[in-house]
Amino acid sequence: MYIYIYIDFNGLLNDCDTFNNLYERFRIKIVIINNGLVTDFSGTLSTSLSHLNINILNSTTIRNDLRIGPGNAPDDVSIYNFVATTLRSGELLPSDNEILYMSLDSNKWLKWYKIRKPFRKPESTTDESDAFIINEGTPVTTNCLNSTLVYNIGDGSTDTVNGIYNQVNIADNYSSLVTTNITEFIEEEIR
């Protein structure tokens, strides 16, 4: 069985005085790829960060390298795509239907939910005045690349084992995903 894990964050960093309050800021969905069923994740969340001061989590800036992969998980974990995007100011969190398209056809999701629509930069609290565009060329002069990352692992037209390009701009090296320890892409039908 193939699944897609969807996680969103409602953007609230204020009054996050306990880890339980922090967990309430996230919504986790599971998409069963074989049948398109979108369900809420049920379970208990925990962290290994309990020794940290919770005030660190109240920062308005999140800094770190983005790492995508199984880490110490079993070798049979495969990742087919990764999508990260900012939510528009004052808008509802994505519907199950939007989450389904994000999971099953991220390029169609870009076309239907992002292109020519308002968007928000990661560091902003308001929407941009320009509409969202893709494949602008280089140098990139908009913040569309910063607000949305779409990596179709091994399925992008310009992907190599050394890098996977953001489908928002397949010519931009800055937003490409640098790979480690990948020797080949294995194409597998999952639908």
WOMO-V985427 format. One record per residue. N is the residue number from 1. RES is the residue in one small letter. OMEGA is omega in degrees with one decimal (999 if undefined). NEAR is the number of other C-alpha atoms within 12 Angstrom. Layout:
# WOMO-V985427
N;RES;OMEGA;NEAR  N;RES;OMEGA;NEAR
This chain:
# WOMO-V985427
1;m;178.2;14  2;y;178.6;23  3;i;173.1;27  4;y;179.0;36  5;i;-179.1;29  6;y;178.1;33  7;i;171.2;28  8;d;-176.7;26  9;f;-174.3;22  10;n;173.5;23  11;g;-178.1;31  12;l;176.9;19  13;l;-177.4;25  14;n;176.2;18  15;d;179.7;18  16;c;-171.3;22  17;d;176.3;18  18;t;177.4;24  19;f;176.1;26  20;n;175.6;17  21;n;177.7;19  22;l;-179.0;28  23;y;-179.3;25  24;e;179.4;23  25;r;-175.3;23  26;f;174.0;22  27;r;-178.4;26  28;i;178.0;27  29;k;174.5;29  30;i;175.9;27  31;v;175.1;29  32;i;-170.8;24  33;i;-176.1;25  34;n;-178.4;17  35;n;176.6;17  36;g;-180.0;25  37;l;177.4;22  38;v;-178.5;27  39;t;174.2;24  40;d;175.1;21  41;f;175.0;19  42;s;-178.6;10  43;g;-179.1;11  44;t;176.5;10  45;l;176.0;17  46;s;-179.8;14  47;t;173.2;14  48;s;-177.9;8  49;l;-173.8;13  50;s;178.7;15  51;h;-179.0;11  52;l;173.9;14  53;n;-177.6;14  54;i;179.4;21  55;n;176.1;18  56;i;-178.0;21  57;l;178.5;25  58;n;179.3;21  59;s;176.6;16  60;t;-179.8;17  61;t;175.1;13  62;i;-178.1;14  63;r;173.1;11  64;n;172.6;6  65;d;174.9;8  66;l;178.8;16  67;r;-179.6;12  68;i;178.4;22  69;g;-174.6;23  70;p;-178.9;12  71;g;179.7;13  72;n;-179.2;9  73;a;178.3;9  74;p;-177.9;9  75;d;-175.8;10  76;d;176.5;11  77;v;177.6;16  78;s;178.1;25  79;i;-176.2;28  80;y;174.6;33  81;n;178.3;32  82;f;178.8;34  83;v;173.4;37  84;a;-179.4;31  85;t;172.8;35  86;t;175.4;35  87;l;178.9;30  88;r;179.2;30  89;s;175.0;20  90;g;-178.9;14  91;e;176.6;17  92;l;174.4;15  93;l;-176.7;24  94;p;176.9;26  95;s;176.6;19  96;d;179.4;23  97;n;177.9;21  98;e;177.9;26  99;i;178.4;37  100;l;178.5;31  101;y;175.1;29  102;m;-176.7;40  103;s;-169.5;40  104;l;-177.9;34  105;d;-174.0;29  106;s;176.2;34  107;n;176.0;29  108;k;175.9;20  109;w;176.8;25  110;l;-177.6;35  111;k;-173.6;20  112;w;-172.1;17  113;y;-174.6;29  114;k;-171.7;33  115;i;-179.6;23  116;r;178.0;17  117;k;174.4;21  118;p;177.8;24  119;f;-178.6;35  120;r;173.4;30  121;k;-178.5;26  122;p;-175.6;27  123;e;-175.1;21  124;s;175.5;19  125;t;179.3;18  126;t;178.0;18  127;d;175.2;24  128;e;178.1;24  129;s;177.6;16  130;d;176.1;18  131;a;-180.0;20  132;f;177.0;34  133;i;175.6;28  134;i;176.3;32  135;n;-179.1;22  136;e;-174.7;20  137;g;178.7;18  138;t;-4.9;16  139;p;-179.2;14  140;v;-177.2;21  141;t;176.7;17  142;t;179.3;25  143;n;179.7;31  144;c;179.1;40  145;l;-179.7;40  146;n;-175.6;29  147;s;-177.0;31  148;t;175.0;37  149;l;175.8;35  150;v;178.2;37  151;y;173.8;39  152;n;-169.0;34  153;i;177.5;36  154;g;-176.2;30  155;d;178.2;30  156;g;-174.6;28  157;s;-178.5;17  158;t;-178.3;23  159;d;171.4;27  160;t;177.0;23  161;v;178.9;22  162;n;-178.5;20  163;g;178.6;31  164;i;-172.4;37  165;y;174.7;34  166;n;-177.6;41  167;q;174.8;43  168;v;173.4;42  169;n;-175.1;37  170;i;176.7;31  171;a;-173.2;25  172;d;178.9;28  173;n;-175.3;23  174;y;-178.1;20  175;s;179.3;27  176;s;-179.9;31  177;l;179.3;34  178;v;-175.6;24  179;t;177.3;23  180;t;175.0;16  181;n;173.3;11  182;i;179.2;19  183;t;177.8;12  184;e;172.3;16  185;f;178.0;22  186;i;-179.4;15  187;e;-176.7;14  188;e;178.0;13  189;e;-176.7;11  190;i;-177.4;19  191;r;999;15
